Amino acid sequence: MPSFVNEREGQIDFYNRFIPLVDHSLNVDDIIADNNDGVLNGNLLEFKLRVSDLNAHLFQCIKYLSALRIKGRPIPSNILIIDCNGETAYLYNSADYLDEIEKVYYGAASRDNAGFVGSSFNEKIDYSRHIGQSRIIALLREKLYTKIHIDENCIVGWATAFYRSVPNARKEDFLGDRTGQHRTIGEIRNPTVFRDFIYPYTGQSNVKFQYLMDKLNDTLQKKNLGAFYTPEVYAEKSHELLRMAIARVPEGNDYIILDRCAGTGNLEKKLTDEELSHCVLSTVEYYEYKVLQELIGSKVRHIIPPVESSDTFNAGLVRGADALSKDYLENPLIKQYVDNPNCTIILFENPPYTEPQAVEGQKNAPWKKSYVISEMKKECSGTISNDLGNAFIWSGFKYYLRQPTDSYIVYSPVKYWKAQHLINKKMIEGFAFNRRHFHTNIDACIMCACWSNEEGTSDVLHIDGFDIKGNGELVFAGTLPVYRIYKLYSNNYNDKRTFEDDTFDGITLGLDGIESPNNSRIRPLYNDNLLGYMIAGSSGFDKPDLESSLLVAGCYRGNGFFLRKDNYLEKLPMFCASRYITYNRAWTERARIMKSADGAARFKADVASGNLDQWLRKCLLFTCLEMQNHMRTFKGSDGRFYRNELCLDTTNGETIASVDIDKLNLNEDEKRLLAQWDTLLEAAKETEEYDETLTYGVYQIFAEIDTSYKDEDDNTVWNNVAVHTALSTLKTLIKEYYNKEIVPMLFKYEFLK
Ligand SMILES: C[S@@+](CC[C@H](N)C(=O)[O-])C[C@H]1O[C@@H](n2cnc3c(N)ncnc32)[C@H](O)[C@@H]1O
């Protein structure tokens, strides 16, 4: 009998013995990829050093199988519970537990399993003997699966698996039903790719998946439709704004509530029948349109198109429902109201939104060539028309709202009003919602504002913030100011001077602070008076780490400016501001707080008078100890030695920073920070990786000395524990220091606003 000391040892031994006889090409990592002890062909394996309670172990396996179903993975037919030291396997059939597998479990699968009552095992196999060993091999070669039912809990997982298996598939190929004019029967109703894994879904329509329609979009639609659905409690909260707009309808007027991008009608579902009877709705995605019709079609005034014709289905989209097309703008159903002076128009929309990270990939998206965008470009300059949401907002005011009592209730990040000045209207009231609850995992602020169609500029909006608690209830997060911003760092603070002795024979770097093989967008400027290159310019915090950096030479991506030794101190607040979101992650901050140069005149005057001498040195201290300062010391390919001068390592003589920090009147926090830096540097000097010819900043220590590897149990092992510990402590201290000493002044001088 073997005597393994832990399960892991027994598991590895088992796999080493049996895998070569099952499939040579497999390795253990493939088998244990799903956070369980392993799935091998049609077998789920669970290893125990000694089996103690088969029912509890079986329940643990059921939870693993439940998780596989939700992820859209086939459910192995065999469950094998293995007693490693007893060399015994217990075989169960997963089909006998389908009801339990189709439930959803929360928490760790290994916990709270006692008390489950299962049936007896189907077979007990003693694999210390030949006959048992060959039985195990035969079982592990089996590729049989238990079919599962598709429901709301697992459909997104199976959709993802489907689009991965059939990359060109469209939503109809997965979701198509027998209702309506377009009759592609999709995979869930007639499984072919998943023939062995799922039962056909018998629901006539897709209404059961109404809240998931955006997540079921195929890859192409996900890119083009930018769909993020509104959670029910937010939809209901925004009804308060809608009702304020309805209250503004002049006596005797009719009114319509127009939602051009209604999806499955989440915003409207909970409206009263009277309110619904004023709704005019449309959406461009075909399966959303069908669900919308089924759910509220009989209660609303119009859905566009009102009924489906043989040509309504148009490559997954609804012909005539593209709100950005000329046809739509001219649609007589809507036009009759817009042209009627006795009808008030209320737009109520959560327009499609392009993730900032995805903007690059949107260059060729169909909406870029739409009629509305081409018209918008004639009136709006710059990048405003690069945003799908902006196209909805702009066209809403341009083509639909005509009277001062018309209103627009719109969900969107505040940028369109705050930074882009897309509209100058009067806000009646607005709310801030947490973007995390709109089918994303990003904590950020989405404003839902009720705009009156009256001109009016204001420097600040006050909106009430609401998050959603675990139990689904709204929780008030305070009244949040949103200030408008007017000036950019780049036009007001960046150093744009050129010098006669500037040369262009230097080097360019990547964001990791070392030379970059990429094609450079900037010329490799060199001058002895250069200290480095700063990136901090964009007004938003969409990509905080890409848009915040300090390097010893120019960055190949550009978007920054060269720091010169004579005035670098007064430039540092920009770098400090660019770290704000990293240290202030609450949902209320991102997409609400931005960077501005609106306080430039005051700031420059106070710098000139010397009032800010001490604070600028505090900014310097932060900059020297902040991990996003990626300045390193190294020999460049141009033969020059590049030294990090914005760090406090004086081993090889003073740095520019150390000289300036000497003039800071240190408080207790600052003394603690410097002592922690000393601890870190001393620890770094004790390591093999340390190079005494270099001048180290925090980032270079992190990148070159705080190295690690993974042990065989996949745990991270740090090569230099003292360095790693000192770095972790420094990170905590620097965050506290930043929020206490730096941030208030950044707001005071409107670097943050
Ligand atoms: C952010 S979702 C909002 C859906 C729904 N109103 C809600 O709040 O849950 C935006 C919707 O706009 C639709 N859409 C995207 N582009 C469109 C276009 N050009 N015309 C009409 N609808 C569009 C998407 O299919 C998606 O349903």
The ligand as an SDF file (V2000), in Angstrom:
LIG
                    3D

 27 29  0  0  0  0  0  0  0  0999 V2000
  -26.7880   49.8570  -23.5600 C   0  0  0  0  0  0  0  0  0  0  0  0
  -27.9280   48.8130  -24.3820 S   0  0  0  0  0  0  0  0  0  0  0  0
  -29.4060   49.2940  -23.6110 C   0  0  0  0  0  0  0  0  0  0  0  0
  -30.4920   48.3080  -23.7600 C   0  0  0  0  0  0  0  0  0  0  0  0
  -31.6900   48.5780  -22.8600 C   0  0  0  0  0  0  0  0  0  0  0  0
  -32.3330   49.8270  -23.2070 N   0  0  0  0  0  0  0  0  0  0  0  0
  -31.2590   48.6230  -21.4180 C   0  0  0  0  0  0  0  0  0  0  0  0
  -31.1390   49.7480  -20.9140 O   0  0  0  0  0  0  0  0  0  0  0  0
  -31.0240   47.6000  -20.8270 O   0  0  0  0  0  0  0  0  0  0  0  0
  -27.9550   49.5660  -25.9460 C   0  0  0  0  0  0  0  0  0  0  0  0
  -28.8390   48.8930  -26.9720 C   0  0  0  0  0  0  0  0  0  0  0  0
  -28.7110   49.5830  -28.2020 O   0  0  0  0  0  0  0  0  0  0  0  0
  -28.8110   48.6810  -29.2700 C   0  0  0  0  0  0  0  0  0  0  0  0
  -28.1780   49.3330  -30.4080 N   0  0  0  0  0  0  0  0  0  0  0  0
  -26.8590   49.3920  -30.7020 C   0  0  0  0  0  0  0  0  0  0  0  0
  -26.6610   50.0980  -31.8290 N   0  0  0  0  0  0  0  0  0  0  0  0
  -27.8830   50.5110  -32.2510 C   0  0  0  0  0  0  0  0  0  0  0  0
  -28.3330   51.2780  -33.3720 C   0  0  0  0  0  0  0  0  0  0  0  0
  -27.4730   51.7460  -34.2580 N   0  0  0  0  0  0  0  0  0  0  0  0
  -29.6570   51.5040  -33.4960 N   0  0  0  0  0  0  0  0  0  0  0  0
  -30.5280   51.0190  -32.5810 C   0  0  0  0  0  0  0  0  0  0  0  0
  -30.1620   50.2770  -31.5240 N   0  0  0  0  0  0  0  0  0  0  0  0
  -28.8580   50.0340  -31.3470 C   0  0  0  0  0  0  0  0  0  0  0  0
  -28.1160   47.4420  -28.7490 C   0  0  0  0  0  0  0  0  0  0  0  0
  -28.5320   46.2930  -29.4420 O   0  0  0  0  0  0  0  0  0  0  0  0
  -28.5330   47.4480  -27.2720 C   0  0  0  0  0  0  0  0  0  0  0  0
  -29.6890   46.7350  -27.0860 O   0  0  0  0  0  0  0  0  0  0  0  0
  1  2  1  0
  2  3  1  0
  2 10  1  0
  3  4  1  0
  4  5  1  0
  5  6  1  0
  5  7  1  0
  7  8  2  0
  7  9  1  0
 10 11  1  0
 11 12  1  0
 11 26  1  0
 12 13  1  0
 13 14  1  0
 13 24  1  0
 14 15  1  0
 14 23  1  0
 15 16  2  0
 16 17  1  0
 17 18  1  0
 17 23  2  0
 18 19  1  0
 18 20  2  0
 20 21  1  0
 21 22  2  0
 22 23  1  0
 24 25  1  0
 24 26  1  0
 26 27  1  0
M  CHG  2   2   1   9  -1
M  END
$$$$
